[in-house]
């Protein structure tokens, strides 16, 4: 019984420390973003992604911050692709709403042109 109790405690402590590490990386990414150091933001986001793999619910937040950093670096095409990824993969999330707003801002600034849909009409021979 004591062994089972120790195993349960060990399992819980590993899970908690993993979550704390993930939170630390996200917090550090936001701090570095505010300081304007996108290289460090990207590093912190990559580390957060590795820790969050089993928990897919944090991916849209990580991707949105990555897109904002790409914008700050002038990589507008990459940022737009990141925002489109969020919209296609997490359409019901708050981050999809935010990514649509970022794409509209990029469009208004002239950094993004949405692809025009081509309509093909059948012609009778």
TAJOTA-V328133 format. One record per helix or strand of 3 or more residues. SS is the DSSP state (H for helix, E for strand). FROM is the first residue (numbers start at 1). LEN is the number of residues. Records with the same first field share a line. If there is no record, write none. Layout:
SS = FROM-LEN  FROM-LEN
//
This chain:
H = 2-34  38-15  56-17  76-14  94-15
//
